[in-house]
Amino acid sequence: MRGTSTSATEATSSSEARPVLIPKRTGFEVARTINYVHENPCRTKPQLVADAVNFAWSSAPVFAGLVTPSGLNVARAREIVGEDARWALPGRRRLTDLESAAAPTALLSELLRATARACGVLAEDLASASGTHELGRARAVFVVLGRLESYTDTQLGAAIGKTRQRVTQLAAAKPDLEAVRRARTLLRTPSLRRPSWGRPRRRSSCTARPSIPPRRR
């Protein structure tokens, strides 16, 4: 990478097996590449998703602030892209509040999926016996989210295979409240609740987006 507006993508040379670097020399070219990759699931026929942030394999929800940016330097990407971020990158979504609900608004299985997606883990791993630090943080987010949704500690423990005492410990472990807000936003926004993993959507249209401006000379 050279300078603040230089990035690179890998390609395979037709004459050699080893990868070669193709530099993206301007922020505009980087912006166009990111936008192309994000919008691909919206342009398939039949369509995979109506909005790029709903595609589970995409980095679009990371740029939108809905998913933990694990391994992705969003701030650096925005720095390289500069003003072109306005049309090339997903805008940051407004996150929901942390007010307690009078009654559950979603099933426990839906809370698990929303938490897993927001934290960048698998829902089945949250309910597994694995005790990694990453899963511990995600389970703490799930417990706080579940309490906000008026579930009892006994119910939450049963959902992730933990005792009520362990649930209490997780809640006291200073969970990431920003991750709780991300998970609750995914949970309470109908269009975000069930992301697509690749099954075509036959009766939808892409969210209207600004067209990519012509390349600057």
N, C-alpha and C positions, 0 to 999 in steps of 0.2 A: 504494500500500500504506500503510495507516494503523495504527500500533502494531505490537506483536509478534505479534498474532493476526489480522491482516487480510491477505487476498490478494485477487486479482481474476481473473476469467475474461472472455474476450471473447465477445460475442454480437452479432448483427446486428439492428438495429432493423427492425421490420416497416415503419416509415414512412420510414426513411432508410437510405441505402446505407452510411454510415460506421459503423464498429464502436462499440459503447457498452460501458462497463464495468459488470459485475455483481459487486459486492463479496461476498466470502465473509466474513461478519462474525465468525465464530468459528472457533477451531481445529477444533472438531468438524465443521463444514461442510466445511472444507478436507480433513480426514481422510476424510470420507465420499466426497467427490469423487475423491480419489486412489484409494481402495479400489475404487470403482465402475469406474474406468478400468482398473485393474490386473486386476480379476476378470472383465472382459467376455469375454476369450478363453476363459475356463473355462465360461462360461454359454451359449455359442452352441450351437445344435443343427443339425448335429452339432458336437461339441466340437472346438476348435482345439488346446487343450493341457490337461493335467491339473493343471499347476502354473503359476501366472502367470509365474514366473521363466524358464520355458522358451519364452516367446513372444519372438521375436527383435525385434519392433518395440516392445516394452514397456520402461518405465523400472523395472519391478519388479526385474530383476537388478541394476540400479544400486543401488537401496535395499538389496538383499541383499548388497552388497559383492562381486559377482562380475564387474562390468563397470566400466571407468573412467568416472567421473561427468563426462563431457565436456559442459559447458554446463548441468549440472544441479546446483543447490546443495542437496545432500541434507541437510547440517547445518541449513540455514535451514528447510527443509521440516519436519524433525523438531522444530525449535524452535517453529514455528507450531502444529504438531499437538499437541505436548505429550504428555500421558499417553495420548491416543487412538492414539498410534503402536503401542501393544500389540496392537490388533486391526486397525488400518487399514493398516499398512505391513508389508512382508515383513521377517522377522527376518534379522539378519546371519548368513550361512552361515559355518561354520568352514572355514578354508582348509587345504589339505593342506601337507605339509612339503616341504623341499627336499633330501631324501635322494636319492642317486643310485640308479637302478634297475640291477639286474644285466643286464637285457635290456629292449629296447623293449616298452612295454605298449600302444602304439598306432601306427598308421601315420603317416607324415610328413604326409599330407594331413589327418589328424585333428589333428595338432599345429598345422598352419597355421590350421585353422578355430578351434581353441580360443584360440590366440594372438590372432587377428584379433578375435574376439568380446571377449576380455578387454581388449584395447587400444582397442576402438572403431573399427577399420578394417575394410576388406574383405580377405578372404583372397587374392583375385586381385591386389590391389594389393601385397601383401607380396612376391609373386613377379614384380612388374612392374619396369620400369626407372626408375620414379619415385623421386626422391631427396629427398622432403620430410623435414623433421626428425621429424615425427610417425611416418612409416613407418620411419625409421631407429631410433627408440626401440622400435617394435614388432618390428622384425627382431632387435634385440639381445635382446629377451625370448624370441623364437622360438629363437635360438641357444642361450641358456642353458637353456631348457626342453629342447631337443633333446639337449644334452649330458647333462643329468640323466637323460634317457631312453636313454642309451647309444648315440646316433647319432654317427657321425664327422663331423668338420668338412667332409669332402668330400661326404658325403651331405646335410648341411644346406645347403651351398652350392648343390648341384644343385637342391634344392627351392625355393630363392628366387632362382635365377639369379645367384649370386655366386661369386667365387673362394674358395678355401680361405683365402687371405690376408685377404680382406675379412671372412670369417667370424671369423677370429681378432681382427680389429680391432673388430668388433661386440661380441664377448664381453668385450673389455677396456674397453668404453665405459661402465662403471658402469650396467648395466641396472637397471630398476626391479624389485627382487626381489618386491615386493608384487604387481606385475602378473604375474610368473612364477608366484607361488602361486595367483593367480586363474585363470590359464590352466591350470595343472595340476589345479586343482579341477574346472574344466569338463571337462577331459580324462578324469579318473579317476572322475567320478560318472556312472554310466550314465544316470540320468534327465536329466542336463544336457548330455551329450555332443553330442546332435544337436537343437538348438532348432528350433521350428516357425516357418516363415515364412508360415503361413496355411493349410496343408492340413488339412482336418478330421480329427480322431481319432474314429473311430466306436465303439471299444470301450474306453473309459476313463471314469473319473469324476473329478470335481474333488477335489483334496486338501481334506480337511475343514478348515474355517476357522471361527473364532468368528463368530457372527452379528453384524451391525451393531446396536449398542444403539439404543434409541429416542432421538429428538432431545431434548436437554435443554432445558427451558423457562427 
